[in-house]
Amino acid sequence: MVTSDKLQLLISTKNNFKNVLNSYQENAITEKTPFSQYPKIAEKLMSNENEGEKFLINDAQYLFYYGSRLQQIDKILEHLDVSINDFKNMFGYCTNNTDENVQKFVNFINNNKMELKNISYMFTNNAQITTISKINTSLVEDAAFLFAYCSSLVTLPALNFSSVKSLNNIVKSCSKLQNLGGFEDLGKAYSQQTNNFANYKLDLSSNNLLTHDSLMNVINGLYDLNITYNVYDEEKNLGSGILYEQQLQLGETNIAKLNDEDIAIATSKGWIVL
């Protein structure tokens, strides 16, 4: 290796080292910090010896992606910044993730009253998890592909989706999903003035084991889009908006479990049942 290549490698290593340390604690390394001090700073951060202050991990995106660092989940959660609200792909493609690890994470979120906003792809392709307990999702805006391809998932609790604006493919290919508490107030936050807007569609057509009760939990939890879009109410003589219908895609197998009255509950609220 020529000298110029060695220097380039050293610069690259220094930058990577800096980025890692700053992910634990903001501005742990500045432009003026000598490279010779990096190991000492790293030792202090990891051993929690910096005057009793623990380092904070302030970026949860891709934190355990593809199963990396799952063995250190207890330690990592101890240092996770509770002000974080973006968890995109946090456990994405963790095919070795377990219900126990998920419960640890849920407990951490609930105990610290964290305000989740982006949970898209968070558990995508977690092939071993079977359930998740109640979690505060009232401020979540993006839940796209949240549980997609979780092939062992059987049970999901009711989730507050009153702020959700994107949930496409949320439970895609969860072929064992049976028990679903529903997505409470889904549609309340919709603002796009387009019929059948892709991000607003709730697709359960690949979840053919859903029980009748689960399907009714979903239907009853849907928000009335007539209210969302301020459609004219003749009885109250209020409203001037236009209804933009959105899709509830159940598929033939699930629709066969419902009667006309069940489906009418959804359609009366502006949802097209497919």
C-alpha positions as CSV (number, residue, x, y, z in Angstrom):
1,M,0.0,0.0,0.0
2,V,1.5,3.4,-1.0
3,T,1.7,6.2,1.4
4,S,-1.2,8.2,-0.1
5,D,-3.5,5.1,0.3
6,K,-2.4,4.7,3.9
7,L,-3.1,8.4,4.6
8,Q,-6.5,8.1,3.0
9,L,-7.3,5.0,5.1
10,L,-6.2,6.8,8.3
11,I,-8.5,9.8,7.4
12,S,-11.4,7.5,6.7
13,T,-10.8,5.6,10.0
14,K,-10.7,8.8,11.9
15,N,-14.0,10.0,10.5
16,N,-15.7,6.7,11.2
17,F,-14.4,6.7,14.7
18,K,-15.7,10.3,15.2
19,N,-19.1,9.5,13.9
20,V,-19.5,6.5,16.2
21,L,-18.5,8.4,19.3
22,N,-20.8,11.3,18.4
23,S,-23.7,8.9,18.0
24,Y,-23.2,8.0,21.6
25,Q,-23.0,11.6,22.8
26,E,-23.5,14.7,20.7
27,N,-20.3,16.7,20.2
28,A,-18.2,14.2,22.1
29,I,-15.7,14.8,19.3
30,T,-15.3,18.2,17.7
31,E,-13.1,19.4,14.8
32,K,-10.5,20.5,17.4
33,T,-10.3,17.2,19.2
34,P,-6.9,15.6,18.6
35,F,-7.1,12.1,17.2
36,S,-4.8,10.9,20.0
37,Q,-7.6,11.7,22.4
38,Y,-10.3,9.5,20.6
39,P,-9.5,6.3,22.5
40,K,-9.6,8.0,25.9
41,I,-12.9,9.6,25.1
42,A,-14.3,6.3,23.9
43,E,-13.2,4.6,27.1
44,K,-14.9,7.2,29.2
45,L,-18.1,7.0,27.2
46,M,-18.4,3.3,27.3
47,S,-17.4,2.9,30.9
48,N,-19.7,5.7,32.0
49,E,-16.9,7.5,33.9
50,N,-17.5,11.0,32.6
51,E,-18.5,12.5,36.0
52,G,-21.5,10.3,36.4
53,E,-23.1,11.4,33.1
54,K,-24.0,8.5,30.8
55,F,-23.6,8.8,27.1
56,L,-26.8,8.9,25.1
57,I,-27.6,7.2,21.8
58,N,-29.6,9.8,20.0
59,D,-30.4,8.0,16.7
60,A,-32.6,4.9,16.7
61,Q,-33.0,4.4,13.0
62,Y,-31.5,1.1,11.9
63,L,-30.2,0.6,15.4
64,F,-30.6,-3.2,15.4
65,Y,-30.8,-3.6,11.6
66,Y,-30.3,-7.2,10.5
67,G,-29.9,-8.3,14.1
68,S,-26.8,-6.2,14.8
69,R,-26.2,-5.5,18.5
70,L,-29.3,-7.4,19.6
71,Q,-27.2,-9.2,22.2
72,Q,-26.5,-5.8,23.8
73,I,-30.2,-4.6,23.8
74,D,-30.3,-4.2,27.6
75,K,-27.2,-1.9,27.7
76,I,-28.3,0.0,24.6
77,L,-31.8,0.7,25.9
78,E,-30.1,2.1,29.1
79,H,-28.4,4.7,26.9
80,L,-31.2,5.4,24.4
81,D,-32.2,9.1,24.4
82,V,-35.9,9.2,25.5
83,S,-36.6,12.2,23.4
84,I,-36.1,10.2,20.2
85,N,-39.3,9.8,18.1
86,D,-38.0,8.3,14.8
87,F,-37.6,4.6,15.0
88,K,-37.6,3.7,11.3
89,N,-36.2,0.3,10.6
90,M,-35.0,0.0,14.2
91,F,-35.4,-3.8,14.3
92,G,-35.7,-4.1,10.5
93,Y,-34.8,-7.6,9.2
94,C,-33.9,-8.9,12.6
95,T,-34.9,-12.5,11.8
96,N,-33.4,-13.5,15.1
97,N,-35.4,-11.1,17.2
98,T,-37.6,-12.5,20.0
99,D,-40.8,-11.7,21.8
100,E,-38.6,-11.1,24.9
101,N,-36.6,-8.4,23.2
102,V,-39.7,-6.7,21.8
103,Q,-41.2,-6.7,25.3
104,K,-38.1,-5.0,26.7
105,F,-38.4,-2.3,24.0
106,V,-42.1,-1.8,24.6
107,N,-41.6,-1.5,28.4
108,F,-38.8,1.0,27.8
109,I,-41.1,3.1,25.5
110,N,-44.1,3.0,27.9
111,N,-42.1,3.5,31.1
112,N,-40.4,6.6,29.6
113,K,-43.6,7.9,28.0
114,M,-41.8,8.3,24.7
115,E,-43.6,10.0,21.8
116,L,-43.3,7.8,18.7
117,K,-43.8,9.5,15.3
118,N,-42.1,7.4,12.7
119,I,-42.3,3.6,13.2
120,S,-42.2,2.6,9.5
121,Y,-40.4,-0.7,8.8
122,M,-39.6,-1.0,12.6
123,F,-40.3,-4.7,12.8
124,T,-40.2,-5.6,9.1
125,N,-39.2,-9.2,8.5
126,N,-38.9,-10.2,12.2
127,A,-39.6,-13.8,11.5
128,Q,-39.7,-15.1,15.0
129,I,-41.9,-12.6,16.9
130,T,-45.4,-13.8,17.6
131,T,-47.0,-10.9,19.5
132,I,-46.5,-7.3,20.8
133,S,-48.2,-5.7,23.8
134,K,-49.9,-2.4,24.0
135,I,-47.8,0.6,23.1
136,N,-48.6,4.3,22.8
137,T,-48.9,5.1,19.2
138,S,-51.2,8.1,19.4
139,L,-48.7,10.5,17.8
140,V,-47.4,8.1,15.1
141,E,-47.6,9.5,11.6
142,D,-45.8,6.9,9.6
143,A,-46.5,3.1,10.2
144,A,-45.8,1.8,6.7
145,F,-44.5,-1.8,6.5
146,L,-44.4,-1.8,10.3
147,F,-45.0,-5.5,10.7
148,A,-44.6,-6.6,7.1
149,Y,-43.3,-10.1,6.5
150,C,-43.5,-11.0,10.2
151,S,-44.3,-14.6,9.3
152,S,-44.9,-15.9,12.9
153,L,-46.9,-12.9,14.1
154,V,-50.2,-14.1,15.6
155,T,-51.5,-11.3,17.8
156,L,-51.5,-7.5,17.8
157,P,-53.3,-5.3,20.3
158,A,-55.5,-2.3,19.5
159,L,-53.2,0.6,18.4
160,N,-54.2,4.2,18.4
161,F,-53.7,5.5,14.8
162,S,-55.4,8.8,15.2
163,S,-52.3,10.6,13.8
164,V,-51.3,8.1,11.1
165,K,-50.9,9.4,7.6
166,S,-49.1,6.4,6.0
167,L,-49.7,2.7,6.7
168,N,-49.3,1.0,3.4
169,N,-48.4,-2.7,3.7
170,I,-48.4,-2.5,7.5
171,V,-49.1,-6.3,7.9
172,K,-48.2,-7.5,4.5
173,S,-47.6,-11.3,4.4
174,C,-48.3,-11.8,8.1
175,S,-49.9,-15.2,7.1
176,K,-50.4,-16.4,10.7
177,L,-52.0,-13.2,12.1
178,Q,-55.3,-14.1,13.8
179,N,-56.0,-11.7,16.6
180,L,-56.0,-8.0,15.8
181,G,-57.3,-5.4,18.1
182,G,-57.7,-2.9,15.3
183,F,-56.3,0.6,14.4
184,E,-58.3,3.1,16.5
185,D,-59.4,6.3,14.7
186,L,-57.5,5.4,11.5
187,G,-58.4,8.1,9.0
188,K,-58.7,11.0,11.5
189,A,-55.5,12.6,10.4
190,Y,-56.0,12.1,6.6
191,S,-55.8,15.3,4.6
192,Q,-54.9,14.3,1.1
193,Q,-57.9,15.2,-1.1
194,T,-57.7,12.2,-3.4
195,N,-59.8,9.1,-3.6
196,N,-58.0,5.8,-2.9
197,F,-54.8,7.4,-1.9
198,A,-52.1,4.7,-1.7
199,N,-50.6,5.7,1.7
200,Y,-54.1,5.6,3.3
201,K,-55.1,2.1,2.2
202,L,-55.3,-0.5,4.9
203,D,-54.5,-3.8,3.3
204,L,-55.4,-7.0,5.2
205,S,-55.8,-9.2,2.1
206,S,-52.8,-11.4,3.0
207,N,-54.0,-12.0,6.5
208,N,-56.5,-14.8,5.8
209,L,-56.6,-16.3,9.3
210,L,-58.1,-13.1,10.9
211,T,-61.1,-13.9,13.1
212,H,-64.5,-12.3,12.6
213,D,-63.9,-10.4,15.9
214,S,-60.6,-9.1,14.6
215,L,-62.2,-7.9,11.4
216,M,-64.9,-6.1,13.4
217,N,-62.3,-4.6,15.6
218,V,-60.7,-3.1,12.5
219,I,-64.1,-1.9,11.0
220,N,-65.4,-0.4,14.3
221,G,-62.1,1.4,14.9
222,L,-62.1,3.2,11.5
223,Y,-62.6,6.9,11.8
224,D,-65.6,8.4,9.9
225,L,-64.1,10.0,6.8
226,N,-67.2,12.2,6.5
227,I,-66.0,14.0,9.6
228,T,-62.4,14.0,8.4
229,Y,-63.3,15.7,5.2
230,N,-66.1,17.9,6.8
231,V,-68.8,16.5,4.5
232,Y,-72.1,18.1,4.7
233,D,-74.4,16.7,7.4
234,E,-78.1,17.3,6.5
235,E,-79.4,16.8,10.0
236,K,-76.9,19.2,11.6
237,N,-76.8,21.5,8.5
238,L,-73.0,21.6,8.9
239,G,-70.1,20.9,6.6
240,S,-69.1,21.9,3.1
241,G,-66.4,19.4,2.2
242,I,-66.1,16.6,-0.3
243,L,-65.8,13.0,0.8
244,Y,-62.6,11.3,-0.5
245,E,-63.1,7.6,-0.1
246,Q,-60.2,5.4,1.0
247,Q,-59.7,1.6,0.7
248,L,-60.1,-1.2,3.2
249,Q,-58.7,-4.1,1.3
250,L,-59.8,-7.4,3.0
251,G,-59.7,-9.9,0.2
252,E,-62.3,-12.5,-0.7
253,T,-61.4,-14.8,2.2
254,N,-61.9,-12.2,4.9
255,I,-65.0,-10.6,3.2
256,A,-66.6,-14.0,3.3
257,K,-66.5,-13.9,7.1
258,L,-68.6,-10.7,7.2
259,N,-72.3,-10.1,6.5
260,D,-73.7,-7.1,4.7
261,E,-74.4,-5.2,7.9
262,D,-70.7,-5.6,9.0
263,I,-69.5,-4.2,5.7
264,A,-72.0,-1.4,5.8
265,I,-70.4,-0.1,9.0
266,A,-67.2,0.6,7.0
267,T,-68.9,1.9,3.9
268,S,-71.0,4.3,5.9
269,K,-67.8,5.9,7.1
270,G,-66.5,6.5,3.6
271,W,-64.3,3.3,3.3
272,I,-64.5,1.2,0.2
273,V,-64.3,-2.5,1.2
274,L,-62.4,-4.6,-1.4
